[in-house]
Amino acid sequence: MNILIITYYWPPAGGSGVQRWLYMANHLADIPGNSVTIYAPDTQDYQILDGTLSKDISPKLKIIKKPIWDPAHMYNKAAGEKNKIGLGMSTASDKKSFIQKIGLWFRANVFIPDSRVFWVKPSYKFLKKYIEQNNIDVIVTTGPPHSIHLIGLKLKQYFDNKLIWVADFRDPWSEIYFIETLNPSKYSLKKTKYYEKSVLQSADIVTTVSNSLLKILNKIHNREYYIVENGFEHSIIQNQEKQNSDNYFNIVYTGILSPKSDIDNLWEAISILAKENDTFSNYLKIKLIGNIDGSIVNDIKKYNLDKYTEIISSVPHAEAINAQQEASILLLIIPRSASAKSIITGKIFEYLAAGRPILGIGPTDGDAAMILGNSDYAKMIDWDDIEGIKEFILSIYQKYINGDKLLINYPQKEIYSRENLAKKFHTILENYKKQINNHSNI
């Protein structure tokens, strides 16, 4: 198969949106008979940069990059670092400035479905010729940003049955968790939902990352959907037999923490434990690595935890993996939102591979909770269950004090290796092609 993957996020960008298709593409290219091409924007203007991911790009991949005009880039440059709007609509402060409010209004009501929509027309024009000249028979569009799917929609309308189109949903579209922060107008939301339904109706195959997200999409348009989860990459998971290098009880989070995270009770629980237990406070260290919203920093200060806390801006993926493997507890945070049950952050699979205790904060009946399981070392606890949070942290701390190495072999992890997930995706493509061939022979 000649596969063309159209993605906004690609190295030097960092984050889980890059990793899903970087490693999936690598493993797809390893399957005999496959040729894989990546089409991505020619830009370094990403919220998260991780140049080290470039070394993980397989030499078997063909990379095509074309310029993108994104008004969000212009806004952030003009507004300056103080008023910058980031991923998940997070900011460096807990309150939105007037300039930020204007930027968010334009994002919600003018640039529909998102500010990358201006890449659709030039990409369609270029790829139409490229597909014809290179005998591409499968295209994959992955969102967010969901405007990328509009490229696939236009190409499918042009090529019709000559092309198999896979629309990959890593997150909801019209029901994404920060939609309330954007506060779109009725017209904007109606247009977004129109685009969303058009994509779901027209794509030959729709893949998504969780069962709950599948249900959300199915309510919008009833059809067959396929789950291809996020996962972890064996090649970058190092030897787990390492101890905490600094001998602290490290509570570690890697990724984005937005105001929607709603983890006030987590900080209160840790604060109570620090007051009640002197040895706990002596060993305690909280490491937050990534894009941390200003409101989270203020909450930490409110509970007098700032003296125990180290906040590190985005680091190379390999360093984040290393921090995960040196943790005493890994924090898995599901933002409180209407779609919370469907959210499976990519880091959950890396956490499982790291083999450390995992404290999930979020819906106890969601997809992430089902993957995490419910054991002495890993469980999901409701945002409001402060006693449950305290009990879990204290239980792991007591194990730590008693000499437990806190190394866990989670049996479910191998299901989610990137190599196995690429094989799963490839099987979906093969089965679809067989269906088409059988139908044409009738």
C-alpha positions as CSV (number, residue, x, y, z in Angstrom):
1,M,0.0,0.0,0.0
2,N,1.1,3.5,-0.7
3,I,0.0,5.5,2.4
4,L,0.0,9.3,2.7
5,I,-0.3,10.6,6.3
6,I,-1.5,14.2,6.6
7,T,-0.7,15.7,10.0
8,Y,-0.1,19.1,11.5
9,Y,2.1,17.8,14.4
10,W,5.4,16.5,13.3
11,P,9.0,16.9,14.6
12,P,10.3,19.4,15.7
13,A,6.9,19.6,17.4
14,G,6.7,17.7,20.7
15,G,3.8,16.1,22.6
16,S,1.5,13.1,22.2
17,G,0.0,14.4,19.0
18,V,3.3,13.9,17.3
19,Q,4.2,10.6,18.9
20,R,1.1,8.7,17.8
21,W,1.8,9.0,14.0
22,L,5.6,9.3,14.2
23,Y,5.9,5.8,15.6
24,M,2.8,4.4,13.8
25,A,4.3,5.5,10.5
26,N,7.7,4.0,11.4
27,H,6.1,0.6,12.1
28,L,3.8,0.8,9.1
29,A,6.8,1.4,6.9
30,D,8.4,-1.8,8.3
31,I,5.6,-3.9,7.0
32,P,6.5,-5.4,3.6
33,G,4.7,-3.9,0.7
34,N,4.1,-0.5,2.3
35,S,5.4,2.8,1.3
36,V,4.7,5.7,3.7
37,T,4.8,9.4,3.0
38,I,4.3,12.1,5.6
39,Y,2.8,15.5,4.7
40,A,3.3,18.2,7.4
41,P,3.6,22.0,7.6
42,D,7.0,23.6,7.2
43,T,7.1,25.4,10.5
44,Q,8.8,25.4,13.8
45,D,6.1,27.6,15.4
46,Y,4.7,24.9,17.8
47,Q,3.7,25.4,21.4
48,I,5.9,22.5,22.4
49,L,9.2,21.8,20.6
50,D,11.2,18.6,20.9
51,G,14.0,18.4,18.3
52,T,15.1,15.1,19.7
53,L,12.1,13.4,18.2
54,S,13.6,14.0,14.7
55,K,16.2,11.2,15.3
56,D,13.3,8.8,15.7
57,I,12.0,9.3,12.2
58,S,12.6,6.2,10.2
59,P,14.7,6.6,7.0
60,K,12.0,4.5,5.3
61,L,9.6,7.5,5.5
62,K,9.3,10.1,2.8
63,I,8.7,13.5,4.3
64,I,7.0,16.4,2.5
65,K,6.6,19.8,4.1
66,K,4.8,22.8,2.8
67,P,4.4,26.3,4.3
68,I,1.4,27.1,6.5
69,W,-0.2,30.5,7.2
70,D,-1.7,30.4,10.7
71,P,-3.1,33.6,12.3
72,A,-2.6,32.1,15.7
73,H,1.1,32.3,15.1
74,M,0.7,36.0,14.2
75,Y,-1.4,36.6,17.3
76,N,1.1,35.0,19.7
77,K,4.0,36.9,18.1
78,A,2.2,40.3,18.3
79,A,0.7,39.7,21.8
80,G,4.0,38.6,23.3
81,E,4.8,35.8,25.8
82,K,2.6,37.3,28.5
83,N,-0.6,37.1,26.4
84,K,0.2,33.9,24.5
85,I,-2.5,31.4,24.1
86,G,-1.4,27.8,24.3
87,L,-2.5,24.2,23.9
88,G,-5.8,23.4,25.5
89,M,-6.5,27.2,25.7
90,S,-4.0,27.5,28.6
91,T,-2.2,30.7,29.6
92,A,0.7,31.7,31.7
93,S,-1.7,33.4,34.2
94,D,-4.9,32.3,35.9
95,K,-7.0,35.1,34.4
96,K,-7.4,36.0,30.7
97,S,-6.3,39.4,29.7
98,F,-8.3,41.6,27.3
99,I,-6.0,40.7,24.5
100,Q,-6.3,37.0,25.2
101,K,-10.1,37.3,25.3
102,I,-10.0,38.9,21.8
103,G,-7.7,36.1,20.6
104,L,-9.9,33.4,21.9
105,W,-13.0,35.1,20.4
106,F,-11.4,35.1,16.9
107,R,-10.2,31.5,17.4
108,A,-13.8,30.4,18.2
109,N,-15.8,32.5,15.8
110,V,-13.7,33.5,12.8
111,F,-11.2,30.7,12.2
112,I,-13.6,27.8,11.8
113,P,-13.0,25.0,12.7
114,D,-9.6,26.3,13.9
115,S,-6.8,28.7,12.8
116,R,-5.1,26.0,10.7
117,V,-8.0,26.1,8.2
118,F,-6.0,28.3,5.9
119,W,-3.7,25.3,5.1
120,V,-6.6,23.4,3.6
121,K,-6.9,25.0,0.2
122,P,-3.1,25.0,-0.7
123,S,-2.6,21.5,0.7
124,Y,-5.5,20.2,-1.4
125,K,-4.2,21.8,-4.5
126,F,-0.7,20.4,-4.0
127,L,-1.7,16.9,-2.8
128,K,-4.2,16.4,-5.6
129,K,-1.3,16.4,-8.1
130,Y,1.0,14.5,-5.7
131,I,-1.5,11.6,-5.2
132,E,-2.0,11.3,-9.0
133,Q,1.7,11.3,-9.7
134,N,2.7,8.8,-6.9
135,N,-0.1,6.3,-7.1
136,I,-1.2,6.9,-3.5
137,D,-4.1,4.6,-2.6
138,V,-4.6,5.4,1.1
139,I,-4.6,8.8,2.9
140,V,-4.8,9.3,6.6
141,T,-5.8,12.6,8.2
142,T,-5.4,13.0,12.0
143,G,-6.9,15.6,14.2
144,P,-6.8,17.8,16.2
145,P,-6.4,20.3,14.6
146,H,-9.6,19.0,13.0
147,S,-9.2,21.3,10.0
148,I,-6.7,18.7,8.7
149,H,-9.8,16.4,8.1
150,L,-11.1,19.0,5.6
151,I,-8.1,18.3,3.4
152,G,-9.1,14.7,3.4
153,L,-12.7,15.6,2.7
154,K,-11.8,17.6,-0.4
155,L,-9.4,14.9,-1.7
156,K,-12.0,12.2,-1.2
157,Q,-14.6,14.3,-3.1
158,Y,-12.2,14.6,-6.0
159,F,-10.8,11.0,-6.1
160,D,-13.9,9.2,-4.9
161,N,-13.4,5.4,-5.0
162,K,-9.9,5.7,-6.3
163,L,-8.7,6.6,-2.8
164,I,-9.2,5.1,0.7
165,W,-9.5,7.9,3.3
166,V,-8.9,7.2,7.0
167,A,-10.0,10.0,9.4
168,D,-8.3,9.6,12.7
169,F,-9.8,11.3,15.8
170,R,-7.4,11.6,18.7
171,D,-9.8,13.9,20.5
172,P,-13.5,14.9,20.2
173,W,-14.2,17.7,17.7
174,S,-17.4,19.7,18.6
175,E,-17.3,18.3,22.1
176,I,-13.6,18.7,22.9
177,Y,-13.0,19.5,26.5
178,F,-12.0,23.2,26.1
179,I,-15.0,24.1,23.9
180,E,-16.6,25.9,26.9
181,T,-13.5,28.0,27.3
182,L,-13.8,29.1,23.6
183,N,-17.5,29.9,24.0
184,P,-18.3,29.8,20.3
185,S,-21.3,31.5,18.8
186,K,-24.3,29.5,17.7
187,Y,-23.3,30.0,14.1
188,S,-19.7,29.0,14.7
189,L,-20.7,25.8,16.6
190,K,-23.3,25.0,13.9
191,K,-20.6,25.3,11.1
192,T,-18.1,23.2,13.1
193,K,-20.7,20.5,13.6
194,Y,-21.5,20.6,9.9
195,Y,-17.9,20.0,9.0
196,E,-17.6,17.3,11.7
197,K,-20.6,15.3,10.3
198,S,-19.4,15.7,6.7
199,V,-16.1,14.1,7.6
200,L,-17.8,11.3,9.5
201,Q,-20.1,10.6,6.7
202,S,-17.5,10.7,3.9
203,A,-14.5,9.0,5.3
204,D,-14.1,5.3,4.3
205,I,-12.6,4.4,7.7
206,V,-12.8,6.4,10.9
207,T,-10.4,5.5,13.7
208,T,-10.4,6.8,17.3
209,V,-8.5,6.2,20.5
210,S,-11.2,5.0,23.0
211,N,-14.5,3.3,23.3
212,S,-16.2,6.4,24.9
213,L,-14.9,8.7,22.1
214,L,-16.3,6.1,19.6
215,K,-19.7,6.5,21.3
216,I,-19.5,10.3,21.1
217,L,-18.8,10.1,17.3
218,N,-21.5,7.5,16.8
219,K,-24.1,9.9,18.2
220,I,-23.1,12.4,15.7
221,H,-23.2,9.9,12.8
222,N,-24.0,6.2,13.1
223,R,-21.5,4.1,11.3
224,E,-18.7,1.6,11.9
225,Y,-15.7,2.9,13.9
226,Y,-12.4,1.3,14.8
227,I,-10.4,1.8,18.0
228,V,-6.7,2.2,17.5
229,E,-5.4,3.3,20.9
230,N,-2.4,5.4,21.7
231,G,0.6,3.5,23.0
232,F,4.2,3.4,24.0
233,E,7.4,2.9,22.0
234,H,9.6,0.0,23.1
235,S,12.7,1.6,21.5
236,I,12.7,4.5,23.9
237,I,11.7,2.7,27.1
238,Q,14.9,2.2,29.0
239,N,15.8,-0.3,31.7
240,Q,13.3,0.0,34.5
241,E,15.7,-1.3,37.2
242,K,16.6,2.2,38.3
243,Q,16.0,3.8,41.7
244,N,15.1,7.4,42.5
245,S,18.4,9.2,41.9
246,D,17.7,11.8,44.5
247,N,16.2,9.5,47.2
248,Y,13.0,11.6,47.4
249,F,9.4,10.4,47.3
250,N,8.8,11.9,43.8
251,I,5.2,12.6,42.7
252,V,5.6,13.3,39.0
253,Y,3.4,14.6,36.3
254,T,4.4,15.0,32.6
255,G,2.4,16.9,30.0
256,I,-0.2,19.7,30.0
257,L,-2.1,21.0,33.0
258,S,-4.9,23.4,32.1
259,P,-7.5,25.1,34.4
260,K,-9.9,22.3,33.4
261,S,-7.7,19.8,35.2
262,D,-9.6,20.5,38.4
263,I,-7.1,18.9,40.9
264,D,-7.6,21.2,43.9
265,N,-8.4,18.2,46.0
266,L,-5.1,16.6,45.0
267,W,-3.1,19.5,46.4
268,E,-5.2,19.7,49.5
269,A,-4.7,15.9,50.1
270,I,-0.9,16.2,49.7
271,S,-0.9,19.3,52.0
272,I,-2.7,17.5,54.7
273,L,-0.3,14.5,54.5
274,A,2.7,16.9,54.7
275,K,1.2,18.5,57.9
276,E,0.3,15.3,59.5
277,N,3.4,13.3,58.7
278,D,6.9,14.9,59.3
279,T,8.8,12.1,57.4
280,F,6.4,12.4,54.5
281,S,7.2,16.1,54.2
282,N,10.9,15.4,54.5
283,Y,10.9,13.1,51.6
284,L,8.2,14.8,49.4
285,K,9.1,16.2,46.0
286,I,6.5,17.2,43.4
287,K,7.7,17.4,39.8
288,L,5.5,19.0,37.2
289,I,7.1,18.7,33.7
290,G,5.4,20.4,30.8
291,N,3.0,23.2,30.0
292,I,1.6,24.1,33.4
293,D,-1.2,26.7,33.6
294,G,-0.7,29.7,35.9
295,S,-3.9,28.7,37.9
296,I,-2.2,25.4,38.8
297,V,0.8,27.2,40.1
298,N,-1.4,29.5,42.2
299,D,-3.3,26.4,43.7
300,I,0.1,24.9,44.7
301,K,1.0,28.1,46.5
302,K,-2.4,28.3,48.1
303,Y,-1.7,24.9,49.8
304,N,1.9,25.9,50.7
305,L,3.3,23.2,48.5
306,D,5.5,25.4,46.4
307,K,8.6,24.6,48.6
308,Y,8.2,20.9,47.7
309,T,7.4,21.6,44.0
310,E,9.7,21.8,41.0
311,I,8.0,23.1,37.8
312,I,10.0,22.3,34.6
313,S,8.9,23.6,31.2
314,S,8.7,21.2,28.3
315,V,11.7,18.9,28.0
316,P,12.7,16.4,25.3
317,H,10.6,13.3,25.3
318,A,13.4,11.1,26.4
319,E,13.9,13.2,29.5
320,A,10.2,13.0,30.3
321,I,10.4,9.2,30.0
322,N,13.4,9.2,32.3
323,A,11.5,11.3,34.9
324,Q,8.6,8.9,34.7
325,Q,10.9,5.9,35.4
326,E,12.3,7.6,38.5
327,A,8.9,8.5,40.0
328,S,7.4,7.1,43.2
329,I,4.0,8.0,41.9
330,L,3.0,9.1,38.4
331,L,0.0,11.5,38.2
332,L,-2.6,10.8,35.5
333,I,-5.0,13.8,35.3
334,I,-8.2,13.7,33.3
335,P,-9.7,17.2,32.8
336,R,-13.2,17.5,34.2
337,S,-15.5,18.0,31.2
338,A,-18.6,16.5,29.5
339,S,-16.2,14.3,27.5
340,A,-14.0,13.2,30.5
341,K,-15.0,9.6,30.3
342,S,-13.7,9.4,26.7
343,I,-10.3,11.0,27.4
344,I,-7.3,8.7,27.3
345,T,-4.1,10.7,27.5
346,G,-1.2,9.3,25.6
347,K,0.9,9.3,28.7
348,I,-1.1,6.5,30.3
349,F,0.6,3.9,28.1
350,E,4.0,5.3,28.8
351,Y,3.2,5.3,32.5
352,L,2.3,1.6,32.3
353,A,5.5,0.9,30.4
354,A,7.5,2.8,33.1
355,G,6.2,0.3,35.6
356,R,5.7,2.8,38.5
357,P,2.6,3.4,40.8
358,I,-0.1,5.5,39.0
359,L,-2.6,7.8,40.7
360,G,-5.3,8.7,38.3
361,I,-7.6,11.7,39.0
362,G,-10.8,11.6,37.0
363,P,-14.0,9.6,36.3
364,T,-13.8,6.1,37.8
365,D,-16.0,4.7,35.1
366,G,-14.2,6.2,32.1
367,D,-11.9,4.6,29.5
368,A,-8.7,5.6,31.2
369,A,-9.9,3.9,34.4
370,M,-10.6,0.7,32.5
371,I,-7.1,0.7,31.1
372,L,-5.5,1.5,34.4
373,G,-7.3,-1.2,36.4
374,N,-7.8,-1.1,40.1
375,S,-4.9,-2.4,42.2
376,D,-2.8,-1.4,45.1
377,Y,-0.4,0.3,42.7
378,A,-2.7,1.9,40.1
379,K,-6.2,3.2,40.2
380,M,-8.5,6.1,39.1
381,I,-9.9,8.2,41.9
382,D,-12.7,10.7,41.5
383,W,-11.8,14.4,41.5
384,D,-13.9,15.0,44.7
385,D,-12.7,11.9,46.6
386,I,-10.1,13.6,48.8
387,E,-9.9,10.7,51.3
388,G,-9.4,8.2,48.5
389,I,-6.5,10.4,47.1
390,K,-4.9,10.6,50.6
391,E,-5.2,6.9,51.2
392,F,-3.6,6.0,47.9
393,I,-0.7,8.3,48.3
394,L,-0.1,7.3,51.9
395,S,-0.3,3.6,51.0
396,I,2.4,4.0,48.3
397,Y,4.5,6.1,50.6
398,Q,4.4,3.4,53.3
399,K,5.5,0.9,50.7
400,Y,8.4,3.2,49.7
401,I,9.5,3.6,53.4
402,N,9.4,-0.2,53.9
403,G,11.8,-0.7,51.0
404,D,9.4,-1.6,48.2
405,K,11.2,-0.8,44.9
406,L,7.8,0.3,43.4
407,L,8.5,-1.6,40.2
408,I,5.4,-3.1,38.7
409,N,5.0,-5.2,35.6
410,Y,1.5,-4.2,34.4
411,P,0.2,-7.2,32.3
412,Q,-1.9,-5.0,30.0
413,K,0.9,-2.9,28.7
414,E,2.0,-5.1,25.7
415,I,-1.4,-4.6,24.1
416,Y,-0.5,-1.0,23.7
417,S,3.0,-1.2,22.1
418,R,3.2,1.0,19.0
419,E,4.3,-2.0,16.9
420,N,1.3,-4.0,17.8
421,L,-1.0,-1.0,17.2
422,A,0.5,-0.4,13.8
423,K,-0.2,-4.0,12.9
424,K,-3.8,-3.5,14.1
425,F,-4.2,-0.4,11.9
426,H,-2.7,-2.2,8.9
427,T,-5.1,-5.1,9.4
428,I,-8.0,-2.6,9.3
429,L,-6.8,-1.3,6.0
430,E,-6.3,-4.8,4.5
431,N,-9.7,-5.9,5.5
432,Y,-11.3,-2.8,4.0
433,K,-9.5,-3.3,0.7
434,K,-10.7,-7.0,0.7
435,Q,-14.3,-5.8,1.2
436,I,-14.0,-3.4,-1.7
437,N,-12.5,-6.1,-4.0
438,N,-15.2,-8.6,-3.0
439,H,-17.9,-6.0,-3.6
440,S,-16.5,-5.1,-7.1
441,N,-16.4,-8.8,-8.0
442,I,-20.1,-9.4,-7.3
